Amino acid sequence: MSVGLLFSGQGAQKVGMGRGLHEHSARARELYAAADAALGWRLTEYSFNGPDATLTETRVCQPALFVHGYALFAELEAAGKLNGAKAALGLSLGELTALTAAGAFDFETGLRVVAERGRLMQEACEASEGTMASLIGGSPEAAQELCAAHDVDMANLNCPGQIVISGERAKVEDAVADAKAGGVFKMVVPLNVAGAYHSRLMEPARRAFEVFLAGVEIRTPGFTVFSNVTGRAVADPAEIRHCLVEQVVSNVRWEECMRGAAALGFHQFYEFGPGGVLAGLARRIDRALAVTSVQDYDELPL
């Protein structure tokens, strides 16, 4: 049976993630030690002990989730449990973990790319006043109309009835008030985030990331990987590079990615990352999709 791999995005992090894996796996300890050395700061300390405020910082959170997700994948792969894995998908940051699992980057290169992406996105957050909000129960068309009326962007199309908008704080707050008053959406939830991810406010990060990524080798993935930007499989290194750059400011077409994987025959998935967020989205996209969430060593099906 063909198995798909899912990798978490920013927002799924929690203090303590990966601690058990680090304690029980020599392989994971090697990966975390390599990450600490490459980054020049203690990723292990922030991942395992926090504080939460530091782990939530974009520059810390993105490499922390990357190493955690990849270490879980590597442990299961080494145990011979992923021989049927033929596709990988990742939510936003998780797309880079998926590409690394598929061999488009080696671990050290993937970590370097993620760390620079996180650093640039944090700079863009600090240079702007942005935020995000989740719209529950409405259509993409209604969300797009709301975005156009308030000059904000649609950031995530996560699953049926869940869309995230992003932009300047004042404009998002106006959009939230309008959405609550209009009755088109069942619920409108302002999000506690550091900035307006996947919006035009990330353009400075996109431009700098494009320059950085131009000097990074990208190999053809060893199996199917889906792009958040297009919602389709991507294999050509030049197209992967383009999509990774555009993803910084583009909306995340997660529902399309999952439906695309299902159309290729992938209905069984492992989710690598905290919280089981992607399993929850999968249930709302298609109840025929079965996702096993793996958050730490004791949940690995060894």
C-alpha positions as CSV (number, residue, x, y, z in Angstrom):
1,M,0.0,0.0,0.0
2,S,1.3,3.5,-0.9
3,V,1.9,5.7,2.1
4,G,2.0,9.4,2.3
5,L,4.1,11.5,4.7
6,L,2.8,14.7,6.3
7,F,5.0,17.3,8.0
8,S,3.7,20.0,10.4
9,G,3.9,23.8,9.9
10,Q,4.5,26.7,12.2
11,G,2.0,26.9,15.0
12,A,2.1,23.2,15.8
13,Q,5.2,23.6,18.1
14,K,5.1,22.9,21.8
15,V,7.8,22.9,24.5
16,G,9.1,19.4,25.1
17,M,8.6,18.2,21.5
18,G,11.1,15.5,20.6
19,R,12.5,15.1,24.1
20,G,11.6,11.4,24.3
21,L,13.0,10.8,20.8
22,H,16.3,12.4,21.8
23,E,16.5,10.3,25.0
24,H,15.8,7.0,23.2
25,S,17.4,7.4,19.8
26,A,21.1,7.7,19.0
27,R,20.1,8.7,15.5
28,A,17.9,11.6,16.8
29,R,20.7,12.7,19.1
30,E,23.1,12.9,16.2
31,L,20.6,15.0,14.2
32,Y,19.9,17.4,17.1
33,A,23.7,17.7,17.8
34,A,24.3,18.5,14.1
35,A,21.5,21.1,14.2
36,D,22.9,22.8,17.4
37,A,26.4,23.0,15.8
38,A,25.1,24.2,12.4
39,L,22.8,26.9,13.9
40,G,25.3,28.1,16.5
41,W,22.6,28.1,19.2
42,R,20.9,25.4,21.3
43,L,17.9,24.2,19.4
44,T,17.7,21.3,21.8
45,E,17.3,23.6,24.8
46,Y,14.5,25.6,23.3
47,S,12.7,22.6,21.9
48,F,12.8,20.6,25.1
49,N,12.7,23.2,27.8
50,G,11.4,26.5,26.2
51,P,10.5,29.0,27.2
52,D,7.4,29.0,25.0
53,A,7.9,32.6,24.0
54,T,11.3,31.8,22.5
55,L,10.2,28.6,20.8
56,T,7.4,30.5,19.2
57,E,9.8,33.0,17.6
58,T,9.8,32.4,13.8
59,R,13.6,32.1,13.6
60,V,13.5,29.4,16.3
61,C,10.2,27.7,15.6
62,Q,10.9,26.8,12.0
63,P,14.2,25.0,12.4
64,A,12.8,23.3,15.6
65,L,9.8,21.9,13.8
66,F,12.0,20.9,10.8
67,V,14.5,18.9,13.0
68,H,11.7,17.3,15.0
69,G,9.7,16.2,12.0
70,Y,12.7,15.0,10.1
71,A,14.1,13.1,13.1
72,L,10.8,11.2,13.5
73,F,10.8,10.4,9.8
74,A,14.4,9.2,9.9
75,E,13.8,6.9,12.9
76,L,10.8,5.2,11.2
77,E,12.6,5.0,7.9
78,A,15.7,3.4,9.5
79,A,13.4,0.8,11.1
80,G,12.2,-0.2,7.6
81,K,8.6,1.0,8.3
82,L,8.3,3.4,5.4
83,N,9.1,1.2,2.4
84,G,5.7,2.1,1.0
85,A,6.2,5.8,1.3
86,K,5.8,7.4,-2.1
87,A,4.6,10.9,-1.4
88,A,5.3,13.7,1.0
89,L,3.3,16.9,1.9
90,G,4.1,19.6,4.3
91,L,2.1,22.6,5.5
92,S,4.0,25.8,4.8
93,L,7.4,25.3,6.6
94,G,6.6,21.5,6.5
95,E,7.0,21.5,2.7
96,L,10.8,22.0,3.2
97,T,10.8,19.0,5.6
98,A,8.9,17.0,3.0
99,L,11.4,17.9,0.3
100,T,14.3,16.9,2.6
101,A,12.6,13.6,3.4
102,A,12.3,13.0,-0.3
103,G,15.9,13.8,-1.0
104,A,15.7,17.2,-2.7
105,F,18.0,18.4,0.1
106,D,20.3,16.6,2.5
107,F,19.5,17.2,6.2
108,E,22.2,19.9,6.7
109,T,21.2,21.8,3.6
110,G,17.5,21.6,4.4
111,L,18.2,22.9,7.9
112,R,20.2,25.8,6.5
113,V,17.4,26.7,4.1
114,V,14.8,26.6,6.9
115,A,16.9,28.6,9.3
116,E,17.4,31.4,6.7
117,R,13.7,31.3,5.8
118,G,12.7,31.7,9.4
119,R,15.2,34.5,10.0
120,L,14.0,36.5,7.0
121,M,10.4,36.0,7.9
122,Q,11.0,37.1,11.4
123,E,12.7,40.3,10.1
124,A,9.6,40.9,7.9
125,C,7.3,40.4,10.8
126,E,9.3,42.9,12.9
127,A,9.3,45.5,10.1
128,S,5.5,45.4,9.7
129,E,2.4,45.4,11.9
130,G,0.5,42.3,10.6
131,T,-1.7,39.6,11.9
132,M,-4.0,36.7,10.8
133,A,-7.5,35.5,11.4
134,S,-9.3,32.2,10.7
135,L,-12.7,32.1,9.0
136,I,-14.8,29.1,9.8
137,G,-17.8,27.8,7.9
138,G,-17.7,30.0,4.8
139,S,-16.7,29.5,1.1
140,P,-13.5,30.5,-0.6
141,E,-15.5,32.9,-2.7
142,A,-16.9,34.6,0.4
143,A,-13.4,34.8,1.9
144,Q,-12.0,36.3,-1.2
145,E,-14.8,38.9,-1.3
146,L,-14.0,39.9,2.3
147,C,-10.3,40.1,1.5
148,A,-10.9,42.3,-1.5
149,A,-13.1,44.6,0.5
150,H,-10.5,45.1,3.2
151,D,-7.3,44.9,1.2
152,V,-5.9,41.8,2.9
153,D,-4.8,38.4,1.6
154,M,-6.1,34.9,1.7
155,A,-3.3,33.0,3.4
156,N,-4.4,29.4,3.9
157,L,-7.1,27.2,2.3
158,N,-6.8,24.4,4.9
159,C,-9.9,22.4,4.5
160,P,-13.6,22.8,3.7
161,G,-14.9,25.7,5.8
162,Q,-11.5,26.8,7.2
163,I,-9.7,29.7,5.5
164,V,-7.1,32.0,7.1
165,I,-6.7,35.7,6.1
166,S,-3.6,37.7,6.6
167,G,-2.4,41.3,6.3
168,E,-2.0,44.7,8.1
169,R,-3.3,44.4,11.7
170,A,-5.9,47.3,11.4
171,K,-7.2,45.9,8.1
172,V,-7.5,42.4,9.4
173,E,-9.3,43.7,12.5
174,D,-11.8,45.5,10.3
175,A,-12.3,42.4,8.2
176,V,-12.9,40.4,11.3
177,A,-15.5,42.9,12.6
178,D,-17.2,42.9,9.1
179,A,-17.2,39.1,9.0
180,K,-18.7,38.8,12.5
181,A,-21.4,41.3,11.6
182,G,-22.2,39.8,8.2
183,G,-23.2,36.3,9.3
184,V,-21.6,34.6,6.3
185,F,-19.1,32.7,8.5
186,K,-20.0,30.5,11.4
187,M,-17.1,31.7,13.4
188,V,-14.2,34.2,13.0
189,V,-11.1,33.7,15.2
190,P,-8.3,36.3,15.4
191,L,-5.0,34.3,15.6
192,N,-2.2,35.0,18.1
193,V,0.7,35.2,15.6
194,A,3.8,37.3,15.2
195,G,3.0,38.6,11.8
196,A,1.1,38.3,8.5
197,Y,2.5,35.1,7.0
198,H,1.7,34.2,3.4
199,S,0.7,37.8,2.6
200,R,2.2,40.7,0.8
201,L,3.8,41.9,4.0
202,M,6.3,39.0,3.6
203,E,7.6,40.4,0.3
204,P,10.9,41.6,1.8
205,A,11.5,38.0,3.0
206,R,10.5,36.6,-0.4
207,R,13.0,38.8,-2.3
208,A,15.9,38.0,0.1
209,F,15.0,34.3,0.2
210,E,15.0,34.2,-3.6
211,V,18.6,35.5,-3.6
212,F,19.6,33.0,-1.0
213,L,18.0,30.0,-2.6
214,A,19.6,30.7,-5.9
215,G,22.9,29.5,-4.4
216,V,21.4,26.2,-3.0
217,E,21.5,22.9,-4.9
218,I,18.1,21.3,-5.2
219,R,17.9,17.7,-6.4
220,T,15.0,15.9,-8.0
221,P,12.9,14.3,-5.2
222,G,13.0,10.6,-4.9
223,F,9.2,10.5,-4.6
224,T,6.2,12.7,-5.1
225,V,6.1,16.0,-3.2
226,F,3.2,18.5,-3.4
227,S,3.6,22.3,-3.6
228,N,1.6,24.5,-1.4
229,V,1.6,27.2,-4.1
230,T,0.0,25.1,-6.8
231,G,-1.6,22.3,-4.9
232,R,0.0,19.9,-7.3
233,A,3.0,17.6,-7.4
234,V,6.3,19.2,-8.2
235,A,9.5,17.4,-9.3
236,D,11.7,19.7,-11.4
237,P,14.3,21.4,-9.3
238,A,13.8,24.8,-11.0
239,E,10.1,24.6,-10.3
240,I,10.7,23.6,-6.7
241,R,12.9,26.6,-6.3
242,H,10.3,28.9,-7.8
243,C,7.5,27.5,-5.7
244,L,9.5,27.7,-2.4
245,V,10.2,31.4,-3.1
246,E,6.6,32.2,-4.0
247,Q,5.2,30.2,-1.0
248,V,6.5,32.9,1.3
249,V,3.8,35.3,0.0
250,S,1.3,33.0,-1.6
251,N,-1.7,31.2,-0.1
252,V,-1.3,27.7,1.1
253,R,-3.5,25.3,-0.9
254,W,-3.5,22.5,1.7
255,E,-6.9,21.1,0.8
256,E,-5.8,20.8,-2.9
257,C,-2.5,19.1,-1.9
258,M,-4.4,16.5,0.1
259,R,-7.0,15.9,-2.5
260,G,-4.2,15.6,-5.1
261,A,-2.5,13.0,-3.1
262,A,-5.8,11.1,-2.6
263,A,-6.4,11.2,-6.4
264,L,-3.0,9.4,-6.8
265,G,-4.1,6.7,-4.5
266,F,-2.7,7.8,-1.2
267,H,-5.2,7.3,1.6
268,Q,-2.8,6.2,4.4
269,F,-0.5,8.8,6.0
270,Y,1.9,9.3,8.8
271,E,1.9,12.8,10.3
272,F,5.3,13.8,11.8
273,G,4.9,16.7,14.2
274,P,3.2,17.9,17.4
275,G,-0.5,18.2,18.0
276,G,-2.2,16.1,15.3
277,V,-3.2,19.3,13.4
278,L,-2.9,17.7,9.9
279,A,-4.9,14.6,11.0
280,G,-7.7,16.9,12.0
281,L,-7.6,18.8,8.7
282,A,-7.5,15.4,6.8
283,R,-10.8,14.3,8.5
284,R,-12.5,17.4,7.3
285,I,-11.1,17.1,3.8
286,D,-12.0,13.4,3.2
287,R,-13.0,10.9,5.9
288,A,-11.5,8.1,3.8
289,L,-8.0,9.5,4.6
290,A,-6.4,7.7,7.5
291,V,-3.7,9.6,9.3
292,T,-1.5,8.2,12.1
293,S,0.0,11.1,14.1
294,V,3.5,10.5,15.4
295,Q,4.7,13.2,17.9
296,D,7.5,11.5,19.9
297,Y,9.4,8.2,20.3
298,D,6.6,6.4,22.2
299,E,4.2,6.9,19.3
300,L,6.6,5.5,16.6
301,P,5.1,2.2,15.2
302,L,8.4,0.3,15.6
